[in-house]
Amino acid sequence: MNGQLEGRIIAVTGGASGIGASTARMAAERGASVAVLDIDFDAAKEVAEEIRGQGGNAVARAMDVSDAESVEETIAAIEGELGSLDGLVASAGILELPGPPEENDLAHWDRVIAVNQRGLYLSCLAAGRRMALRGTGSIVTIASVAGLRAMPLHGYAPSKAAVISITQNLAVEWGRSGVRVNAIAPGYTLTPALKAAIDRGERNPADIEDSTAQGRLIEPEEIAEGVLFLLSDNARAISGITLPVDAGWLAAPSWHTYGGVRAPRGNVHA
């Protein structure tokens, strides 16, 4: 077992699936006690039970990140049960199908903003203000490459741009109180949500792969590696950044103007 987070107490919102679940599992493997927080309590319990079955320490709690009372009560309860939080991973979020803004379902747009932006802010506030009073802590928010480029995602992309701004603001706000705040900007990651969209024919994986430098999609565990690095003392001088983990998606698209990304020069091993 890697002891990178030995003895730490880490809360993960959206911890029942995808990037959140991978992060919770990996944090436990590296010695942390983990609180798996999700609006889907049954799924959160399954992740926590899996962690405990592997010899780790985890609890599950139902939490609606868009509800300020739910967030405050849950964070307080977790600290009462496990102890003071050393880290928060703000991973809860919902997706949106691409399309023109005049065809948007405004109710879904409102929900995207409520969860991805307001919910992340509330989660950071509840955990971060406690950390700041204690003089120590690390927060990692889950943004997206969608927050860094124009996309036909007129709710999701702005919500992730807001995550990046919130991250920078809180990093400075709490920096001299000993709290670091950073963001990961995942590229196209094979979460259950993306896999389902591919299965429904809503997304073509070949189109995505062709737009990356590495020519591939990303596994949730690869995002978790970046999250745990930023949580750890190995990143103790890093705060206020947004770290893309995107297989080179941000760098590659402009190459299509010149015929596309170069083909492999030799034998390439996965």
ABEGO torsion letter per residue (X at the ends): XBAAABGBBBBBBGAABEAAAAAAAAAAAAGBBBBBBBABAAAAAAAAAAAAAAGBBBBBBBBBAABAAAAAAAAAAAAAAAEBBABBBBABBBBBBBEBAAABBAAAAAAAAAAAAAAAAAAAAAAAAAAAAAGBEBBBBBBBAAAABBBABAAAAAAAAAAAAAAAAAAAAAAAAGBBBBBBBBBBBBBAAAAAAAAAGABBAAAAAAABAAGBBBBAAAAAAAAAAAABAAAAABBGBBBBBAGGAAAAAAAAAAGEBBBBABBBBX
